[in-house]
Amino acid sequence: MSYQHILYSVEDGVARIALNDPKTMNGVTEPMGHELVDAFDRAAKDARAVLLTGEGRGFCSGANLAAAQDMLDDPMRDVGGQLDRAFNAVILAIKRMEQPVVTSIRGAAAGYGAGLAAAGDIVLMADNAYFFCAFCHVGLVPDGGATWLLAQAVGRVRAMRMMLLGDKIDAATALDWGLATKVVPEADLDAEAMAMAKRLASGPRSLGLIKRMAWDALDSTIETALQTERRSQRDAGRTEDFVEGVTAFLEKRQPSFQGR
């Protein structure tokens, strides 16, 4: 697939995927959603970590509402249809892929963009970035997995504030609430995000197992989590990276992981 709405490149084991419609602050359309899914599928084969970001002043302004104008006169309109056709698959691709995903956010992570940003395994925010669940301001409900992702990250009461009141949550608050991994000066965001992604890309094969276990744990009991840990520890222990990690530890040197 050739991309018209996103950018895709690979460097040092990191697949960089960027939403590329700066004039709308990267408002998401169905074609962009399809391209994102394709890009994540490519990254699963091409890379060992993924960096997801947005070109221009903002990460993502949400779904492009201009596309909904033609539906306004239809009383049976289904605004949620685009979720089935394109948007939900993006969130699921992030969750299901083995590679850790870093979301790098400057400016707005609004609407669907709030869920997209929160879906990252590592969430980096510029000091000018903010989460904005704007749905209540246009008579819609949260999507992009926001009802689940935000409640898991910040708790039900804070998530309710974000979704019912539609307040903007700045980077400092997001960090305090546990919604962001790290906040950096806006001028440093791109370099910090790539450095973090490269760090993950140079990590052991077990990082993919850790990611899967952490996501699964959110929907499991402690008994299930213990069994998942047991199976995954077996799988991790059979990797070449485990042998390298132990050998490097015993030889008192830095390990050189190959992702195998």
N, C-alpha and C positions, 0 to 999 in steps of 0.2 A: 504494500500500500504506500502510495506517495502522500506526504502530509502537506495540507494546506493551512491547517489551524494550529499546529504544534511544531516544536523543533525537537529533533532527536539526534543525539551524538553519544559516542562512547569514548572515554578517556581513562586509562589506568584502571580498568575494571569497573568503572562507574558509568552507568547509562544516565545521561542528563535528559530529562523530559521537561519541556517548557511549554506552558500554554502561551499561544502567540497571537493574541488579538488585543494589543495595547489600547486601541481606541475605545474599546468597551471595558477596559480593565479586566480583560480576559473573561468576558461573559461566555458561559458554556452553551453550546448548541449541540444538537444531536450529531452532526458531522464531527464536531470536535470530540465528543464522547466516544464515537467509534474509533477515531484515530488514537485516542488515549489508550483504549483497550488493546488495540493492535501494538502500540508502542510498549506497553507493559509485557505483552506476550513476547515481543522481540527481546526486551531486556532480560526476560527470564532465561533466554538462550545466550545472550551476548555478554552479560555483565555479572558481577558479584555483589553489586549494590546499586541502588537507584536514587537519583536526586530529582525531586519533582518541584518545579518552581514556576513562576510566571514572568513573562517579559513586561517591561515597562514599570509603571508606578504601583501596580497592585498585583497580588497573587491571583485572586479570582473574585469577581463581583457577583458571582452566582449565575443562575440560569439567565440567558439573554431574554428578557421579557418582551423584546420587540417581536420575537417569534410567536408570541401568544396573541398578538393583536388580531389576527385573522379568526381567532376562536371566540372572541368576546360576544358575538351575536348568536352563538349557538348555545341554547340552554342545556344541551346534553354534552357540552365540551368536557374533555377529560385531560386536564393539565398533567395528571400523573402518568399519562401514557409514555411520555418521554423518559420517565424513570425506568420503565420496563425495557424500552427500546435501546437505551444508551447509557443513562447515567448510573444506574445501580451496578452495572457490570464493571464500571471503573473502580468503585469502592471494593467490590469483591475481588478484583484482580490484585489490588494492593494487599488485601488480607491473605490471599491464597498463595501468592508467589513466595518462593523461598528467600529471595533476596531482601535484605532490610531496605526500607524506603525512608529517606530523609525528605521531609517537606520543608521548604525554605520560603518564608513568608515575609514579604514587605507590603506595606499598605494594607488594603482590605482583604480579609478572608471572609467574604459575606455570602449569605444564602447557602446555596449548594457548596460554595467554596469553603464554608466553615467546616462542613463534614469532610470535605476533601483534604483540608489541612490537618484536621484532627485524626485522620486515618493513617498518617505517617507513623512509623515506628520511632523515629526521632523527629521532633518538631522544633525547628529553629525559627525564631522570630526576630526581625529587625526591631529597633526601639520605636519605629513609627508604625509598626504593624498592629492590627487589631482583629478580633473576631466579632462578627456582626450577624446575628441570626435575625435577619430583616423580614422574615416571612410574615409575622403578625402585622407589619406595616402595609402589606399588600393583600391581606386576607387569605393567606395560604398557611400551610403547616410546614414544619421543618422536613427536609429531605437530605439526601446524601449520607444517610445513616446518623444524622446529628442527634436524634432523640436517644439513640443507644450510645454513641461515641462520647457525647458530652456528659451524659449521666454517669457513664463509667469513669470518665476522667475527673470530673469536678463534684460529683454527687447530685442527687435529685434536686435539692433546693436551689443550688447555684445554677444548675441547668435550666430549671424553671424560670429563674430570673432572666437568663439569656434568651429563652424562647418565648415566654409570655410577655415580657416587657420590651424585648428587642433592644436592650441596651448594648452599646459598643463596649467590648472588653479589651482594654489596652494590653500591651505586651507585658508590662510589669504585673498587672493583675493576673493575666494568663499564667505567668510563671509562678506566682504565689499560689494559685489554685491548682497547679499541677497539670495545666493544659499545654504548657510549653516545656521543652527540655532545657532551652537556653535562650537568652535574649542578648543580642549583640548590636553594636552601632550599625546603622543602615549601610554605611559605607563599607563595612567589613562583612556583610551578610554573604555575598557570593563566595568569597574566599573561605569563610568559616564553614559554609555548607559543603563546599567541594572537599575541603580537608576532612570533614567528618565522614562524608561518603567514601572517600578514599581509605580512611581508617577502617571502616567497615568492610570495604572491598578487600583489604589485606588480611582480614580476620580468618579464623578457621571455618571449616565446613559446619561446625556445630552451631554457628550463628543462625543458620536457617532453621535448625531444630529448636533453638531457643525462641525464635520468633513464633514458630508454629505453636509451641507449648504455651507461650504467654497469651496468644489469642485464644487458644482452646480453653485455657484456665478460666477465662471470663464467663464461660458458659458451662462450667463443670463443678462438681462437688470436689471436696478435698480428696476423697477416695479416688475419684477419676483422675485428678491431677497427679496423685502419687503414682498411679499406674502409667500415666503418660510419661512422667519423668523416668520411670524405670525403663520403658521401651526406648525412649529417646537416648538415654544414657548408654544403652547397648549399642544403638546405631552410631552415636558419636564416638564411642570407644573403638569402633571398627574402622574409623577413618584414618587416612595417612596423616592428617593434621594432628590427630591425637598423639601418634607416635612422634611426630616432629615436636609437638609441644612438650611432652615429657622429656625427650632427649635434650631439647634446648634448656629446659629447667635444670636438668642434672649437669649439663655442661656450662651452666651459668652464662647463657647468651640469649639474645633475642630470637624468638622463633621466626621461621620463614614459612608462613602458611600458604598453601596452594589451592585451597578450596576443594580439597579431595579427601 
